[in-house]
Amino acid sequence: MEYPKVKQDNKFMEIVRGIRFKKYLEEEAEKERNQLAESYKQSKRNKKERTTSEKLQEELEPLSQCPMSDD
Protein backbone atom coordinates (compact mmCIF):
# COMPACT_ATOMS: atom_id res chain seq x y z
CA MET A 1 0.00 0.00 0.00
CA GLU A 2 1.38 3.36 -1.01
CA TYR A 3 1.15 6.11 1.62
CA PRO A 4 0.05 9.56 0.56
CA LYS A 5 2.81 12.17 0.36
CA VAL A 6 1.80 13.85 3.64
CA LYS A 7 2.04 10.61 5.62
CA GLN A 8 5.44 9.83 4.10
CA ASP A 9 6.68 13.32 5.06
CA ASN A 10 5.37 12.89 8.60
CA LYS A 11 7.03 9.48 8.91
CA PHE A 12 10.30 10.97 7.63
CA MET A 13 10.07 13.85 10.11
CA GLU A 14 9.43 11.41 12.95
CA ILE A 15 12.59 9.53 11.96
CA VAL A 16 14.58 12.77 11.76
CA ARG A 17 13.30 13.87 15.17
CA GLY A 18 14.16 10.46 16.60
CA ILE A 19 17.70 10.66 15.22
CA ARG A 20 18.16 14.19 16.56
CA PHE A 21 16.80 13.18 19.96
CA LYS A 22 19.09 10.14 20.07
CA LYS A 23 22.06 12.33 19.18
CA TYR A 24 21.06 14.83 21.88
CA LEU A 25 20.81 12.06 24.48
CA GLU A 26 24.20 10.67 23.46
CA GLU A 27 25.79 14.12 23.74
CA GLU A 28 24.24 14.70 27.16
CA ALA A 29 25.40 11.28 28.35
CA GLU A 30 28.93 12.04 27.14
CA LYS A 31 28.90 15.39 28.97
CA GLU A 32 27.76 13.68 32.15
CA ARG A 33 30.45 10.99 31.82
CA ASN A 34 33.08 13.70 31.40
CA GLN A 35 31.79 15.61 34.44
CA LEU A 36 31.80 12.45 36.54
CA ALA A 37 35.32 11.58 35.41
CA GLU A 38 36.55 15.08 36.27
CA SER A 39 34.77 14.96 39.62
CA TYR A 40 36.41 11.61 40.37
CA LYS A 41 39.85 12.98 39.49
CA GLN A 42 39.27 16.03 41.68
CA SER A 43 38.14 13.81 44.53
CA LYS A 44 41.33 11.74 44.25
CA ARG A 45 43.45 14.92 44.22
CA ASN A 46 41.61 16.26 47.26
CA LYS A 47 42.08 13.00 49.13
CA LYS A 48 45.80 13.00 48.34
CA GLU A 49 46.14 16.62 49.48
CA ARG A 50 44.15 15.92 52.61
CA THR A 51 46.33 12.95 53.44
CA THR A 52 49.50 14.98 52.94
CA SER A 53 48.04 17.80 55.00
CA GLU A 54 47.10 15.43 57.80
CA LYS A 55 50.62 13.99 57.84
CA LEU A 56 52.13 17.47 58.03
CA GLN A 57 49.72 18.41 60.80
CA GLU A 58 50.76 15.37 62.81
CA GLU A 59 54.43 16.33 62.40
CA LEU A 60 53.75 19.86 63.56
CA GLU A 61 51.47 18.95 66.45
CA PRO A 62 52.12 15.43 67.71
CA LEU A 63 49.30 13.98 69.75
CA SER A 64 49.96 14.35 73.45
CA GLN A 65 49.24 11.67 76.00
CA CYS A 66 45.75 11.63 77.35
CA PRO A 67 45.64 13.89 80.45
CA MET A 68 43.26 11.47 82.15
CA SER A 69 45.69 8.54 82.05
CA ASP A 70 47.20 7.21 85.30
CA ASP A 71 50.77 7.01 83.92
SULPE-V501834 format. One record per pair of residues at least 12 apart in sequence whose C-alpha atoms are under 6 Angstrom apart, sorted by the first residue. I is the first residue (numbers start at 1). J is the second residue. If there is no record, write none. Layout:
# SULPE-V501834
I	J
I	J
This chain:
# SULPE-V501834
none
